[in-house]
């Protein structure tokens, strides 16, 4: 038995799918499946029940999963202690962001990191908030960028910036020619929003409730880029965070005179051996907002 086998097992258990687990573990599906078979042979019993379209844990798998997580977490902490002792500014940095931040943040932050910390190797991931918090707690991610506030035992946060929301309209909308608009224009307006699971959806709903807007029935987008394209085609209007609100043909993006906003910040495990470096990193990152 080795740690890699435990990593494969935990990935399959959490994702319920061999293909998705192999993507997470950066290996081929036959490799992952073969190693798990060997692990089961070593234990003398099955960890997983395999069926068309997915897998589920056996009774043994249910018992082994929390222990496997603990073993992987302990191994990662040992690696972290060694890295922090050598040089916290070098080596791999498992950096994750929620999908409504990551695609717009990476192009801004990575050049800065490469210039100021050339020995640092950022490994990037994007995960929705609930999954990102799990990854931080379990040690699969060192540092997360997400919307605050977050109150989770054992995790520390650091505000980076307040990101304003802008109103995205089809370019032929009556308001499209305005240089800016008050939030009162949201009263009675139906807005296109993201699907469940995105914290940005809840933030946009809060803005709608505060100013009299509402969600358009029958439509929920999977990403901000889908929202942008639906607005371009004249399907409706939406709220976009400033980092994603670039204007383009068919799309008007207007600032509010009294803009609502979301707070973006860093999050890490309080006991992480590089915690002091993460605070320094956050101070620098705060000088590079993606908008």
Steps between C-alpha positions, in 0.01 A plus 500: 500500500627847415372856525430521128257208527323676786478816291335304218255344745401831659454664158268223376309500828443876489421530130319169450654461155825346378542744210461811715728351765773430244481862383541623858796268557665578163518135394329275247178326595649149445791588733267621773266205465787250499660646813170492687453136403846424645411689819181297537693177443748605770214568743319180403166675446337753270504870581265595215190363334523558126188547288424657159553874525672516836615344826400494866685410816470159662476471878878459509539805276286708736722400791826562312415836339547728806822319595634536145423871509684535830803316363517721190454815707781396734733423210428838341568679828837327529586617147382851587716516813805400298426753227435780748821422683702515178341806341127587510545712185603204284351170388144410410211721607158335459291808422126478438226752425127484449394494130364856506844631604768264368484556121528877546753495785763260364610715201560792738655322797722241330738749331543677836570173681753395237681832528501535879525130594681324213566186710129457574305254283125583510275202422156637416154359562144630484234368737165622627506639851384191691749274321782754537446520876511120521825498300652760733402305811629171356830648381435448127529878454743738675336832426153593378357814339127537557224735605485598866378475769592140576483366854637146518684361801872466439509731198634856492394768253647824373303761299658600167261744335135596455389423146205704370215349300408650165178476300532307172240582233446422131647788302155598369349530849353847577751548784804390299607853406514622861846564652380356831174404669366498858416168663136612498481391132499141630150546643269270307784378274536127427862388508676193364693323777739209553386153603498369857842442658658832398534745786470781243142389443415563865678836494308608189172385656578711808553805276173427318304467823649822636413704191178340377635279222428130453636194327372410156310172520607204291867593447812435707846525347791267571766773475555874474598461136164336428330796667698742286404323178132480594497875564673560165225307319234717663366234739513734798714696745729395783744615767869437432796544736734769367778253413279321247318806366696576184285668232465335159278515194137460596569555869484817709652500849398789726638600841259584778516844658459327837661163420429182694809282539644173625808463720770273361761352729753228573443195718742242644531254787593683818764237586659501154880532541508766225224709659727801561611494136136483389435828682792659315371351176156645569642848554659483155197343335280779635699739279399304186120493478375360164282802421 
